[in-house]
Amino acid sequence: MRFFGLKPTLAFALTLMLVLAAQASHAQTQVKPLIIGESLELVSKVVKETRRINVYLPEAYTAQAASAFPVVYMLDGGVAEDFLHIAGLMQVSMANGSMRPFILVGIENTVRRHDLTGPSENALDKKEVPNLGGSALFRQFIADELIPEIEQRYRTTKERALVGESLAGLFTLECLLHAPDLFQTYIAIDPSLWWNDEALTTQFAEKLRKQPRLAKKLYFASAGQAGMANVANKFSDMLKASQVQGLDWTYENYPKETHASIYHPAALTAFRQLFAAPVKTKK
């Protein structure tokens, strides 16, 4: 920096003043981290690994210190997966009054295809996912370790929901089939019902004939891609034919969405339908 026509002492003094002013201005501009939730590391004896769990707490959790809150458990719940956009969707929905306050618990993946799939006799399934078949153990981890940890650490009610998309949607429906009491509400978005030659649809029909009263809520959806929509339609037809009592279910097709774009609009609809805030009456 040059100051023409000034004496050296005066030039130095002016330079020093400018430097100090710049430092003061910089000191007044504080950069703080943008915090939207918490991350836990849960050492699991069931799956024998450390699992990262991401948690979003609604604003009401702090504002209503004596209240407990229901929980949405989501699969594919890593920060680099679906956690951030579902947390944002819930935040907006709770802020505009279209959804009751919920805690969001995101389960981050380690070996996704292993955890989210059950056994399969299909040769292509075995080729594509050679380490398949971990869903029963993963479900045990959720039941025996994750849910107790969340309920011990946070103020929760006993109302719980599970949401997943694609293979995670398949896992969600498998939980409803094999462990229906884990959650009260199940949301399966574009579920991979083609897995194992659509065996889950057949197994579900057999169970419903033996135990038709599940007393659960189910929302499932499919995108416009024919393969995914076809298997979802068959699952819907199976539920209609079974005349299920006590299973409050909804199926919606989103013909303009793809497998990659359906999660956000379908989750928004599901949250509004299943977790609607009570209507305020005028006094």
C-alpha positions in Angstrom: 0.0 0.0 0.0 1.5 3.4 -1.0 0.6 6.9 0.3 2.1 9.6 -1.9 2.9 12.9 -0.4 2.8 11.8 3.3 5.7 11.7 5.7 6.9 8.1 6.6 5.7 8.4 10.2 2.3 9.6 9.2 2.0 6.9 6.5 2.9 4.2 9.0 0.4 5.5 11.5 -2.3 5.6 8.9 -1.5 2.1 7.7 -1.6 0.8 11.3 -5.0 2.4 11.8 -6.4 0.7 8.7 -5.0 -2.7 9.8 -6.5 -2.3 13.3 -9.8 -1.3 11.8 -9.8 -4.3 9.5 -9.0 -6.6 12.4 -11.8 -5.1 14.5 -14.2 -5.5 11.7 -13.2 -9.1 11.3 -13.5 -9.7 15.0 -17.1 -8.5 14.9 -18.0 -11.0 12.2 -18.3 -14.3 14.0 -18.7 -17.5 12.2 -20.8 -20.0 14.1 -21.7 -23.6 13.1 -25.2 -24.2 11.8 -26.6 -26.9 14.1 -29.8 -28.8 13.1 -29.5 -31.9 15.3 -27.3 -34.3 17.2 -25.2 -37.4 16.2 -24.8 -40.4 18.5 -22.5 -43.3 18.1 -24.2 -46.5 19.4 -22.0 -49.5 19.9 -24.1 -52.5 18.9 -23.7 -56.0 20.3 -26.4 -57.3 18.0 -24.8 -56.2 14.6 -21.3 -56.0 16.2 -20.4 -52.6 14.9 -20.7 -48.9 15.8 -23.8 -47.3 14.3 -24.1 -43.5 13.8 -27.6 -42.2 14.7 -28.7 -38.6 13.7 -31.4 -36.9 15.7 -33.5 -33.9 14.9 -35.5 -32.4 17.8 -38.5 -30.1 17.0 -38.5 -26.6 18.4 -41.4 -27.7 20.7 -39.0 -30.1 22.5 -37.1 -27.1 24.0 -40.1 -24.9 24.4 -42.2 -27.5 26.1 -39.8 -28.9 28.6 -42.3 -31.1 30.4 -43.7 -32.7 27.2 -42.9 -36.0 25.6 -42.9 -36.4 21.8 -43.6 -39.2 19.3 -40.7 -40.4 17.1 -40.2 -41.0 13.4 -37.4 -43.5 12.7 -36.0 -43.2 9.3 -33.8 -45.6 7.3 -31.1 -44.2 5.0 -30.7 -41.6 7.8 -27.2 -40.4 7.3 -26.3 -36.7 6.7 -25.0 -37.7 3.2 -28.2 -39.8 2.7 -31.8 -38.6 3.3 -31.6 -37.2 6.9 -31.2 -33.5 6.0 -34.0 -33.2 3.5 -36.5 -35.2 5.6 -35.5 -33.1 8.7 -36.1 -30.0 6.7 -39.4 -31.3 5.5 -40.6 -32.0 9.0 -39.4 -28.7 10.3 -41.4 -26.8 7.7 -44.4 -29.0 8.2 -44.4 -28.5 11.9 -43.8 -24.8 11.5 -46.8 -24.3 9.2 -49.1 -26.5 11.4 -49.6 -29.3 8.9 -47.8 -31.9 11.1 -47.6 -32.5 14.9 -44.2 -32.2 16.5 -42.1 -35.3 16.1 -38.5 -36.3 16.9 -36.7 -37.6 13.9 -34.2 -40.4 14.3 -32.0 -41.2 11.3 -30.2 -44.5 11.1 -27.1 -44.1 9.0 -26.1 -47.0 6.8 -23.0 -49.1 7.0 -23.6 -52.0 4.6 -27.0 -50.9 3.2 -28.0 -53.8 1.0 -27.1 -56.4 3.6 -29.1 -54.7 6.3 -32.2 -54.0 4.3 -32.7 -57.3 2.5 -34.1 -60.6 3.7 -33.2 -64.0 2.2 -33.8 -64.5 -1.5 -33.9 -67.5 -3.8 -33.8 -65.4 -6.9 -30.5 -65.8 -8.9 -30.3 -62.1 -10.0 -30.9 -61.0 -6.4 -28.0 -63.2 -5.2 -25.8 -61.8 -8.0 -26.6 -58.2 -7.3 -26.4 -58.5 -3.5 -24.1 -61.4 -2.6 -24.1 -60.4 1.1 -27.9 -60.3 1.3 -30.1 -61.4 4.2 -29.2 -59.1 7.1 -32.7 -57.6 7.7 -33.7 -59.9 10.7 -30.5 -58.9 12.6 -30.9 -55.2 11.7 -34.5 -55.3 12.9 -33.3 -56.8 16.2 -30.8 -54.0 16.5 -33.6 -51.4 16.1 -35.9 -53.2 18.6 -33.4 -54.2 21.3 -30.8 -51.5 21.2 -31.8 -48.4 19.2 -35.4 -47.8 20.4 -34.5 -48.4 24.1 -31.5 -46.0 23.8 -33.6 -43.2 22.2 -36.4 -43.6 24.8 -33.9 -43.5 27.6 -32.1 -40.4 26.2 -35.0 -38.3 25.0 -38.5 -37.5 26.2 -40.6 -39.8 24.0 -44.1 -41.1 23.9 -44.8 -44.7 22.8 -46.0 -43.5 19.4 -43.4 -44.6 16.8 -43.3 -44.6 13.0 -40.9 -46.1 10.5 -40.2 -44.6 7.0 -38.1 -45.9 4.2 -37.7 -45.7 0.4 -36.7 -48.3 -2.2 -34.9 -51.2 -0.3 -35.6 -49.3 2.9 -39.3 -49.3 1.9 -39.1 -53.1 1.5 -37.6 -53.3 4.9 -40.4 -51.1 6.3 -43.0 -53.5 5.0 -41.0 -56.5 6.2 -41.1 -55.0 9.7 -44.9 -54.6 9.4 -45.0 -58.3 8.4 -42.6 -59.8 11.0 -42.6 -57.3 13.9 -45.8 -55.2 13.6 -45.7 -54.1 17.2 -42.4 -52.2 16.8 -44.2 -49.3 15.3 -47.7 -48.0 15.0 -47.2 -46.3 11.6 -45.4 -47.6 8.5 -44.4 -45.5 5.5 -42.9 -47.3 2.5 -42.1 -45.2 -0.5 -41.5 -46.9 -3.8 -40.7 -50.2 -2.0 -38.6 -52.8 -3.8 -41.4 -55.4 -3.6 -39.8 -57.2 -6.6 -37.3 -58.7 -4.2 -37.2 -62.5 -4.0 -39.8 -62.8 -6.7 -42.3 -60.7 -4.8 -42.3 -63.2 -1.9 -43.2 -60.5 0.7 -46.6 -59.9 -1.0 -47.4 -63.6 -0.8 -46.2 -63.9 2.8 -48.3 -60.8 3.7 -51.4 -62.3 2.2 -50.9 -65.6 4.1 -50.4 -63.8 7.4 -53.5 -61.6 6.9 -55.6 -64.7 6.4 -54.4 -66.0 9.7 -54.3 -62.7 11.6 -56.4 -60.1 9.8 -56.5 -57.5 12.6 -53.2 -55.6 12.7 -54.4 -52.3 14.1 -51.7 -50.3 12.3 -51.4 -47.5 9.8 -49.7 -48.0 6.5 -48.9 -45.5 3.7 -47.1 -46.8 0.6 -46.5 -45.1 -2.7 -45.0 -45.8 -6.1 -43.4 -43.7 -8.8 -44.3 -43.6 -12.5 -41.7 -46.2 -13.5 -43.6 -49.3 -14.6 -41.6 -52.0 -12.8 -42.0 -50.4 -9.3 -45.6 -49.4 -9.9 -46.6 -52.9 -11.1 -45.4 -54.6 -7.9 -46.9 -51.9 -5.7 -50.2 -52.3 -7.5 -50.1 -56.1 -6.8 -49.5 -55.4 -3.2 -52.5 -53.0 -3.1 -54.7 -55.6 -4.9 -53.6 -58.1 -2.3 -54.7 -55.8 0.6 -58.0 -55.2 -1.1 -58.7 -58.9 -1.7 -57.7 -59.7 1.9 -60.3 -57.2 3.2 -58.0 -56.3 6.1 -59.7 -55.2 9.3 -57.7 -52.9 11.6 -55.1 -52.0 9.0 -55.7 -48.4 8.0 -53.8 -48.3 4.7 -53.4 -45.9 1.8 -51.7 -46.5 -1.6 -50.9 -43.6 -4.0 -49.2 -43.6 -7.3 -47.1 -40.6 -8.4 -47.0 -41.0 -12.2 -44.9 -37.9 -12.8 -42.2 -38.9 -10.3 -39.3 -41.2 -10.8 -37.6 -43.5 -8.3 -35.1 -40.7 -7.7 -37.7 -37.9 -7.2 -40.6 -39.5 -5.3 -39.3 -39.5 -1.7 -39.9 -35.8 -1.0 -43.5 -35.4 -2.3 -44.6 -38.8 -1.0 -43.2 -38.1 2.4 -44.9 -34.7 2.6 -48.2 -36.3 1.7 -47.7 -39.1 4.2 -46.8 -36.8 7.1 -49.8 -34.6 6.4 -52.2 -37.5 6.3 -50.8 -39.6 9.1 -49.5 -36.9 11.5 -51.9 -34.1 11.0 -52.0 -31.4 13.7 -55.3 -31.2 15.6 -57.7 -28.7 14.1 -58.0 -25.6 16.3 -61.5 -24.6 17.1 -62.5 -21.0 17.4 -63.7 -19.9 20.8 
